[in-house]
Amino acid sequence: MFKENLKMAVGSILGNKMRSFLTMLGIIIGISAVIAILAVGNGAANQLTATFSDLGATTISLSASSEDGNEDLITDEDIQVIKEAIPEVRYVSPDETASGQIASEFADRRAIISYGTPDMQYTNQMMESEVVHGRYFNQTDYEDGKNVAVITEDTARALFNNRTDVIGESIQLSGTQNQLNLQVIGVLDGTFDQLQGSFDLSEMPLYVAIPLTTMGELNPDATSIDGLTIQTEATEDIEPVSNQVVRLLELRHNSVGEDNYTAYNFLQALDQVNNVLNLFINFIAAVAGIALLVGGIGVMNIMLVSVTERTREIGTRKALGATTNTILVQFLMESIILSLIGGLIGLTLGILLSNVVAGALNIVPKFTLSAVLLVIVFSTAVGVFFGIYPARKAAQLDPIEALRYE
């Protein structure tokens, strides 16, 4: 009986190809739109996650402030204790910046002065930190407050007639209070090289990195530490290390419960961005899903028309012994097949559409098994839900009245 009902349902669909296609059109459009939106949205979320990981998925930013204006919330001793007491801490540095002037015998330019511990080479996420000439300042330079500097390639070019290997050269750094003569001991990858063609580099400030202790000689008032950048060994260490660092500083400065220290990490920012992105994706997918509702109503409408057109056929089948359930299953099966075929076509078009859109946006679409299963289940559900009423109407026809129908 099942095979006979399936054969009759398929035969009815194939016998009215254009009407069957138009019946499925709403479902096709809805499914393809939902699949494309989910695939492109999930691909964008993955790319966003990868970008944040590149920026520092193991990086913690800690800030310190108090209502009483205490400027001694973080000390150099605190930094050493954090690194020694918490094994999961890989690097820690006060990543501070100030403005000033930098000069050589050839040029004089504005400068961004970055200062911290030797770990700043790894904690500074805003610049390339690979040393291409010489070395970065070390712990001895830091402890002794040596007058040494690390500059970038574009800084070297600007100050030394387009040269980059300038190890041993002297520069003069001017702050708000003093001037220092420094020796260049290292050159890093260019900070602003990637901006060439977009900006006039002669207007950009140059970059120089010096030890925090050296900064104390240049600008004594600028050496109070109000924040730290901490890099952990692994992503899963971020939350426990954040809590440990805050607790350690509170104990060392007798400020438990005063909320003087706040730890923030990129994973928290990523969670917030992903929440907003997922909300937007789901909203757009829900709007696109309205087409599925329209498609389901179209299935029900056409099935009702089909019942009316085939009233005599239903009467004949019932007169020959077909039961009410047999007629019900036949028409319900026809509705399900229409919806399922429409769903599979929509899935195929959705995959093609998402690849086109993702290619234009330069991202990789992400297709999930749950999305495919959702298409199959939802299409079947549409067929059942919107087909049950026409099927019941067909099954409940009186055979004598049906045979009389013209």
N, C-alpha and C positions, 0 to 999 in steps of 0.2 A: 504493500500500500504506500509506503514511504517513497519508493522509487517511482511509482505512478504519479503521486502528488508532485514530486520534484520535476518529473518530465513535463507535466502539464504546466507547472509554474514557469519553467524555462521556456517552454513553447510559447506561452502567452507573452513573455518578455521579448523574445526574438520576433514574434509576429507583429509587434508594434515598436520597432527599434527607435524611431524618432521620439515617440511619446515616452518610452522608457528612459532615453537619454535626458530629455528635459526634466523628467521626474527626479533623476539622480543629480541634476546640475547644482541644486542648492547644497546638497551634501558634499559634492566634489569641491565646490568653492570653499565651503566652511572648513573641511578637513585640510585642504591644501594650505589655506591661510594659517590655521592653527599650527600645523607641522612646521611651516616656514618660520613663523614667529618664534616658536619654541627652540628650533635648531639654531637660528641666528642669535637669539637672545642668550642661549646657553653658551654658544661659541664666544660671544662678546664677554660673558662673565668669566669664562676660562682664560681669555686673553688678559682681562683685567687682573685676575688672580696672578697670572704669570708676571705681569708688569709690576705688581706690588711685591712679588717675591724677589724680583730683580732689584727693586729699590731697597729691600731689606726686611725679609720676613722674620729675621732673627734680631731685629733692632728694637731697642727700647729707648724712648725719650723720657727722661726724668727731669721735672722742673721743681724748683724750690722757691717758696715765698711765704712770708708770715705777716700777720696783721700789725705786729709791732715794728716792722721794718728791719728786722735782724738780717744783716748781710753775711753772717758767718754760718749759714745753714749747711754748706758743703765746703770741706777743706781738702787740701792736698792729702792729708792723712786719711781722710774718708775714702778717697779714691784707691789708695793702696790697700786699705782694709777690705774694701768691696772685692777687689781682685784676688786677694789672698783667702778671704773667708768663704767665698761662693765659687766652687769649682766650675760651675756651668758658665761663669762669666769669661768670655774670651778676650774682649777688649773693652776698655772704658776710658772715656776722655771728656773733659768739658769742652765741647765744640763751640767756642765763642768766636765772635767776629767784631772787628772795629774798622773804622775808615781812617785813612791817612794819606801820606804822599810817599812815593817811592822814586828814587833817583839814582842815576849812574852818571858817569862822565859824558854820556851821550844823550840822555833824555831824562825828563821829569814828568811823572804821571800820577793820577789818583790811584789809590790802591785799596783793595779789600784785604785786611790783615786777619788771618785766621790763627788762633792760638789755642794750645791745649797740651796734652801729654803726647808721648811718642805714638800712642795708640790711635791718635787722631787720623793717622794715615789710613786706618781701616774703618773708623767710625764715621768719617765724613762721607755722607751718601750723595752730596750734591756735586761732586766733581770726580773726574778720573784720578786715581791715586797711584797709578803704576809709575815707579821711578824709572826714568829712561837714561838719566845720567847721574852719577854720584850716589848719594844715599839720603834717607830721611833722618831727621835728628833722632838721637837715641837717648837712653835713660841717663847717660853721663852728661850729655848736652843739657838735658832737662834739669838735672839736679844741680849742675854748676851754673845754670843760667847763662850759657855761652851765647855770644853774639853770632848766631848762625841762622841761616834762612834757607827755606826750600821754596822755589818758585816754579811756575809752569812754563812750558815751552813758549807760549805766546807772550808771557812776561819777559822771558829771556830775549826773544826776537825784538820786542819793543825797546828794551833797554840797551841791547848790545848789537845794534846794527844787523839784525836778522840772524844772529848766531843763537844756537841752542845749547851747545856744550860749553857752559860758562862756569864750570866748577872752579872755585878759588877766586872768582871775581868779587869785587866789593860793591855793595849798594848802600845807599843811605835811606833809612826809614824814619819818617817824621810822624809823630803822633800829636795829640792835643797838648802835651806837656814837654816832651823831650825829643831828641833826635839820637839815633843810634847808627853806627857804622857796622854793617853785618857782612859776613862772608857767606857766599852761596855755596852750599854743600850738596845740594840736590836739585834736580829738574824733573818735574812730573809731566805726564801727558797734558796737552793743552786743554784748558778749561773751556775756552770760547771758540775753539777751532771750528766746531760744527755750526757756528753762527755766521760764518763768512758768507757773504752774498746777501744776508738779511739785515746786517747792521754794519755801521761804520766802526770797525774795531778800534780806531783811534779815539773814539768816545767812550769805549768800555773801560772800566777800572781794571787794573792789573791785580794778580793774585799772588800773595806771599804767605807762607806758613812759618810760624816761629814758636818756640816753646813758651808755655804760660809764664815760666819764671823770667824769661827774657822780656816778655810783655810787661812784667812788673817794673822793669827799668824804663821802658818807653812811656807807659801810662800807668803809674801806680794805682790810680783810682779805678782802672778798668779790669783789675784782676780778681775781683770777687766772683765766685762761682755760683751761678744761679740755675745751673742745669747740667745734666750729664747725658751723653749718648753711650749706650751700653749695647754690646753685641754678644749674644749667647751662642753656645755651641750648636744648638739645634732649635727648630721652631717650637717643639713641645716644651722647651725650657722657658719660654717667654713669660707665661703667667706665674709660675713659681718663683722665678728670678725677680720679677717685678715686685712681688710681695716681700721677698726676702730683703731686697735692697731698701725698700721703703721702711720696713721694720728695723733694719740695721741702723739706718740714719736716724730714725726716731729715738732709738735707744742711746745712740752716741750723743745726741743733742738734747736729751731729756725733753722730748716734745711729743710723746705718745698721746694720741687723741687730738692733736692740734691741727692735723691735716695740712702740715707744711710741705709735704712731698706728694707729688702726683706722677705716677708712671703711666705712660701711654705707649702703645705699640701699633705697628702697621696692620696687624691682624684685626685689631678693633676697628680701625678705619675701613679695612676691607669688608668686615662684616656689615658695617653700616651702608657702604656703597652697594654691596650685594643685596641687602634687604630692599633698598630703594629700587635697584635694577629688577629684582624679582617681582616686586609689586607692580612695576611698570609693564613687565613682560606678561604677567598674569592678567592685568587689566586689558591689554591689547588683545590677548588670546581670548578673553571672555567676550570682547566686542566682536571678534571674528567668529566666535562660537554662535552668535545670533544667526549667522547664515545656516548653521546646522538646524536650528529650530525652524527656520523658514523652509529648509529642505525637507524636514520631517513632515511639516504641514503639507508640502507639495506631494509627498508620498501618500499621505492619507487622502488627499483630494483626488489624486489619480486613481487610487484603489477604489474609492467610492464610485467614481465614474465607471471603472472596470466592472464593478459588481452590477451596476445598472445595465451596462451593455450586455452582460453575460447572464442576465436573469433566466432566459429560456434554457441556457446551457446548464445552469444550476438546477433548475426544475427537472430537466431530463435526467441528470446524474442522480438526483434524489429519488426519482421515479424508478430508476434502475437499481436502487439499493444502496446508494452512497449515504453514509450516516452524517449527522450534523458535525461530528468531530472531523470527519474526512474533509468536508467542505471548508471547515475552519482552518485546518492545517494547510490545505492547498493555498488559500489566499494569504495566510500568515507567512507561509514559506515564500511566496512571490514577493511580499513586502520586504522580508529579510534579505532575499537575494538582491533586490534592487538597491537596498541601503548598503549592503556589504560590498557590492561591485563599485558603487559610488565612493565608498570609503577607501577602497584599494586604489582606485584611479586618483582620488584626492591625495592619498599618501605618495603616490608616484610623482604627481605634479608638485606636491609640497617639497619633496626632496630636490627636484630640479630647480624650483623657484628659490629655495634656500641657498643652493650652491651659487646661483646667479647673483643674488643679493649679497651673500657673504663675500663672493669674489670682488664685487664692486666696493665693498667696505674693507677689503683686505683682512678678513678674519676667516677662521676655520669653523664651519658649522658643526654643531655637536648633535648627533642623533642618538637617542636612547631607546632601549628595548621597551621601556615603560610607555614611551610615546607611540610606538608601533602597536603595542597591545591595546593602548587606549583607543586607537583608531578602530581596531577590529571589534572591541567590546562595545564602543559607543555606536558604531555603525549598526551592529546587530541590535543594540538596545533601541535605536531609532526605529528600525524595522519592526520590532516587536511592539513598541509603544504606540507608534502611529499606524500600525497595521492591524492591531487587535480589533478596533472598532469596525472597520470595513469587513474584516474576516467574520466577525460575529454577525454582522448584518447579513452577509451572504449565507452563513450557515443556518440562520433562523428563518430564511424565506420558506413560505409554505409552498410545497411542490406543485399543488394544483394551481395556485395563483401564479406561480412562476411560469408554468406551461402556457397559461393564458396570456402572459405578458407579450405585447407587441413592441 
